[in-house]
């Protein structure tokens, strides 16, 4: 056992949720990597979005100049699920990010303004809640705990000191399922 930077005592290795010993499913230590402190299993990067103050100006760069196949989804949110190598890429207006995280279109004055968002997909909605609890035990403050959005995605989010919104999510559509 040893202490983590957050002061938590952990074993040098914890088995993965599937119970395999390393390296069968990546549940242990990778060569040269530090200990795995958590049990959550990230399946893939579900979404990357830039968080923008001026959606129309960002539209010029991402659609008009870069030629990305983004489609509007209301109030300036543009996204695509058809960019090779990406499940979902979005241009997320700051007021919509604030609404998703805090239930208000105003970003709180005391928090760093986010520049981007990345969401990591886990196996199911229960795993999202468990991952959120793991993050809290590790000393991270969640913007909100696991919750199911109107479009069926379950997500818990945190904000890094560098201005990155990190989400742990489960989107039924990425698993060939219909939202509940």
C-alpha positions as a printed NumPy array, in Angstrom:
array([[  0.   ,   0.   ,   0.   ],
       [  1.136,   3.553,  -0.675],
       [ -0.42 ,   7.007,  -0.612],
       [ -1.605,   8.79 ,  -3.736],
       [ -1.16 ,  12.549,  -4.233],
       [ -4.699,  12.935,  -2.872],
       [ -3.676,  11.052,   0.288],
       [ -5.598,   7.869,  -0.468],
       [ -3.895,   4.578,   0.33 ],
       [ -4.033,   2.172,  -2.57 ],
       [ -2.543,  -1.134,  -3.538],
       [  0.024,  -1.13 ,  -6.319],
       [ -2.534,  -2.866,  -8.483],
       [ -6.28 ,  -3.361,  -8.388],
       [ -7.957,  -5.96 , -10.597],
       [-10.2  ,  -4.726, -13.358],
       [-13.959,  -5.011, -13.092],
       [-13.847,  -8.172, -15.203],
       [-11.596,  -9.845, -12.627],
       [ -8.718, -10.735, -14.962],
       [ -5.171, -10.369, -13.774],
       [ -2.869,  -8.206, -15.913],
       [ -2.312,  -8.061, -18.796],
       [ -5.383, -10.062, -19.921],
       [ -7.702,  -7.075, -20.26 ],
       [ -5.557,  -4.097, -19.363],
       [ -6.759,  -4.154, -15.772],
       [ -3.305,  -3.888, -14.249],
       [ -0.125,  -1.967, -14.826],
       [  1.123,  -1.111, -18.275],
       [  4.861,  -1.174, -18.828],
       [  6.283,   1.988, -17.303],
       [  2.896,   3.201, -16.065],
       [  1.956,   3.955, -12.495],
       [ -0.583,   1.905, -10.586],
       [ -4.15 ,   1.695, -11.731],
       [ -6.104,   3.343,  -8.957],
       [ -9.653,   2.816, -10.173],
       [-11.929,   0.072, -11.319],
       [-13.688,   1.963, -14.111],
       [-13.078,   0.636, -17.584],
       [-13.111,   3.222, -20.335],
       [-14.233,   1.563, -23.577],
       [-13.48 ,   4.441, -25.967],
       [-13.536,   8.2  , -26.374],
       [-17.208,   8.923, -26.923],
       [-17.083,  12.617, -27.711],
       [-14.771,  15.574, -28.157],
       [-16.158,  19.089, -28.364],
       [-14.667,  22.538, -28.391],
       [-16.497,  24.904, -26.055],
       [-16.991,  28.248, -27.75 ],
       [-18.216,  31.724, -26.833],
       [-19.084,  32.635, -30.447],
       [-20.678,  29.693, -32.311],
       [-21.067,  31.52 , -35.632],
       [-17.382,  32.472, -35.711],
       [-16.38 ,  28.922, -34.797],
       [-18.724,  27.643, -37.517],
       [-16.614,  29.581, -40.042],
       [-13.466,  27.717, -38.984],
       [-14.818,  24.202, -38.499],
       [-17.353,  24.082, -41.351],
       [-16.408,  26.738, -43.884],
       [-12.594,  26.498, -43.689],
       [-11.866,  22.967, -42.403],
       [-14.853,  21.527, -44.253],
       [-16.011,  19.28 , -41.412],
       [-19.439,  17.71 , -42.02 ],
       [-21.046,  19.378, -39.   ],
       [-24.769,  19.851, -38.745],
       [-26.628,  22.368, -36.585],
       [-28.659,  21.035, -33.7  ],
       [-30.198,  24.287, -32.442],
       [-28.759,  27.318, -30.596],
       [-25.374,  27.105, -32.329],
       [-24.425,  23.516, -31.425],
       [-22.823,  21.861, -34.429],
       [-21.737,  18.239, -34.442],
       [-20.981,  15.185, -36.498],
       [-20.777,  11.469, -35.98 ],
       [-19.269,  10.969, -39.432],
       [-15.721,  12.22 , -39.083],
       [-13.415,   9.199, -39.437],
       [-11.783,   8.251, -36.144],
       [-14.355,  10.112, -34.045],
       [-17.613,   8.855, -32.559],
       [-18.813,  12.439, -32.028],
       [-17.204,  15.837, -32.566],
       [-19.021,  18.983, -31.544],
       [-18.81 ,  22.75 , -31.352],
       [-20.55 ,  23.394, -28.022],
       [-21.686,  26.949, -27.199],
       [-20.643,  28.004, -23.699],
       [-24.254,  28.785, -22.628],
       [-25.268,  25.218, -23.585],
       [-22.299,  23.787, -21.658],
       [-23.344,  25.861, -18.634],
       [-26.936,  24.657, -19.003],
       [-25.788,  21.011, -19.214],
       [-23.535,  21.331, -16.158],
       [-25.4  ,  23.777, -13.923],
       [-28.947,  24.161, -15.253],
       [-28.39 ,  27.811, -16.178],
       [-27.013,  29.441, -19.359],
       [-24.474,  31.469, -17.351],
       [-21.092,  29.91 , -16.573],
       [-20.318,  30.511, -12.858],
       [-17.94 ,  33.456, -12.411],
       [-15.732,  31.624,  -9.916],
       [-14.869,  28.729, -12.238],
       [-12.365,  28.547, -15.083],
       [-14.178,  28.864, -18.412],
       [-13.928,  25.56 , -20.292],
       [-12.22 ,  25.365, -23.652],
       [-13.115,  21.791, -24.55 ],
       [-14.977,  18.703, -23.469],
       [-14.026,  15.051, -23.747],
       [-16.269,  12.16 , -22.76 ],
       [-15.124,   8.63 , -22.073],
       [-17.582,   5.8  , -22.645],
       [-18.155,   3.031, -20.098],
       [-20.207,  -0.173, -20.293],
       [-23.548,   1.014, -18.939],
       [-25.388,   3.669, -16.92 ],
       [-24.529,   1.963, -13.621],
       [-20.826,   2.156, -14.529],
       [-21.216,   5.938, -15.01 ],
       [-22.488,   6.319, -11.437],
       [-19.726,   4.066, -10.126],
       [-17.083,   6.032, -12.05 ],
       [-18.416,   9.302, -10.646],
       [-18.127,   7.889,  -7.132],
       [-14.574,   6.711,  -7.858],
       [-13.629,  10.187,  -9.062],
       [-15.059,  11.745,  -5.911],
       [-13.192,   9.27 ,  -3.676],
       [-10.03 ,  10.28 ,  -5.534],
       [-10.655,  13.905,  -4.576],
       [-12.266,  15.25 ,  -7.754],
       [-15.299,  17.488,  -7.451],
       [-18.015,  16.651,  -9.949],
       [-19.893,  19.391, -11.757],
       [-22.81 ,  16.996, -11.455],
       [-23.214,  13.327, -10.546],
       [-24.423,  10.714, -13.025],
       [-27.7  ,  11.697, -14.627],
       [-29.59 ,  10.746, -17.744],
       [-29.98 ,  13.521, -20.303],
       [-33.196,  13.911, -22.371],
       [-31.51 ,  12.238, -25.389],
       [-30.748,   9.083, -23.354],
       [-27.051,   9.558, -22.527],
       [-26.052,   9.038, -18.893],
       [-23.122,  11.26 , -17.918],
       [-21.185,  12.572, -14.916],
       [-18.876,  15.544, -15.464],
       [-15.966,  17.302, -13.79 ],
       [-13.95 ,  20.403, -14.684],
       [-10.157,  20.338, -14.62 ],
       [ -8.128,  23.31 , -13.414],
       [ -7.031,  23.744, -17.039],
       [-10.573,  24.268, -18.3  ],
       [-11.402,  20.825, -19.684],
       [-14.819,  19.316, -19.034],
       [-14.287,  15.57 , -18.57 ],
       [-17.317,  13.327, -18.802],
       [-17.791,   9.667, -18.039],
       [-20.72 ,   8.587, -20.147],
       [-22.908,   5.851, -21.479],
       [-24.738,   6.613, -24.732],
       [-27.075,   3.766, -25.738],
       [-26.703,   4.656, -29.434],
       [-22.973,   3.826, -29.271],
       [-23.913,   0.328, -28.124],
       [-26.612,  -0.352, -30.733],
       [-29.389,   0.336, -28.22 ],
       [-32.307,   2.72 , -28.222],
       [-32.406,   5.32 , -25.407],
       [-34.771,   4.371, -22.571]])
